[in-house]
Amino acid sequence: MDGASRTKCGHIWLAVLLLAMPPPSTLAADDARPRARDAGVVVGTLPPGPRNAIVDVPGVRVGHATVVEGDAIRTGVTAIVPHGGDLFRDRVPAAIVVGNGFGKLLGVTQVQELGELETPILLTGTLGVWRVADALVDWQLALPGNENVRSLNPVVGETNDGFLNDIRARRVDGDHVRAALAAATTEDVQEGSVGAGTGTIAFGWKGGIGTSSRRLGDDAGGHTVGVLVQSNYGGRLTIAGVPVGDDLPDPQSLVARAGAGVPPATGDGSIMIVVATDAPLDDRLLRRLATRALAGLARTGASMSNGSGDYVIAFSTAPTARRAPLSPRHALELLSNEAMAPLFVAVAEATEEAIVNSMFRATTVSGHRGTVPALPLDRVLPLLRQAGAVRDAPH
């Protein structure tokens, strides 16, 4: 197949996948692959927002482009857009925390230096980072009002999807980036084997995109914290405090076939965690918040191994915390250090549940080097029920 035909094929696949996806309203629960809370598994004590997703933070949008071609391409792009305005001129404060730095996260040094985002956050597969960043720059420079922009800091994160995806083919292109951005919505977030989570693996089972949120009571400020993850890592799978991974079969025993490869069992792979909140926080306070997201990661049994890039990107959408780059002064209204404690609880709980949702919603995927099965909920839920971690009625 020549290059033009291959590109056309990819675009057709993308169009078919986008058209075939169910509308957002049908994605919150599914009898076969429910979200954790819909199956009665409640993580933590704080209540979620109405969608139990990062889009519960007002203005935040999420979109996916899923790229599937033939037997070998299983990848995609996920876009997180902080608000619907001009991100370059109405910047949100942000912080990036590195749990383990084995990764190719672009844009990190400027965020660390200036403490702000000026582009959407895009997630993809490892070797797609630079093409995705290039396309993001093209997209944003072309927006009205950006004709004279001479510098832009695209923030693009990744995890390695090279078992299910022919990663060296580098099939993600500008059309996929534009499709993910165009699909970004404030409605329910699609989860599982979608977008940047199409080819990911977690604990030997199919990983993917997951999301969750928490809303504080009025006495704690009434703020919302939302989390989205791209799960692709390993360790000892633990759900709601129960080490269910100890009692599950080897994932490959369910799908092994002659000549197929086996995913590495080292825990390598990475996770991207994106945290949004409407609490008025600057980059210092956001760094504190992002650090606590790693507590939620640890609760799932993560080993944070040598080859796992574990990153948290956190931002605040609060209008009082935003920054106009040409303004000589910023009049910021921020929470105090003492007011952060409830937010720390919220981000840890939302991160933990987002990861669980990424696995509950993911489906079995066959690809480049073999097949990765979905987490067998028919085995997991009885283990959780026996441990008292499943409620009789979903909440």
Protein Blocks (a to p, Z undefined) as FASTA:
>chain_A
ZZklmmmmmmmmmmmmmmmpccfklmmpcfklccfklnopaghjbdcdfkopaklpghia
cddddddehjlbccddddddfbfcdfklmccddddddfblcdcbehklmmmmnopafbdc
ddddfklmmmmmmmmmmmmmmpghilmgcbdcdddddddfklmpcfknopacfklmmmmm
mmpcfbdcdehjehjllmgceehiacddddddddddfknnopacdddddddbedjddeeh
iafklmpccfklmmgcehiacddfehpabacdddddfbdcdfklmmmmmmmmmmmmmmno
pakiaklccddddddfbfklpccfklmbdcdddddfklmmmmmmmmmmmmmmmmmmmmmm
pccdddfkoccddddfklmmmmmmmnopacfbdZZ
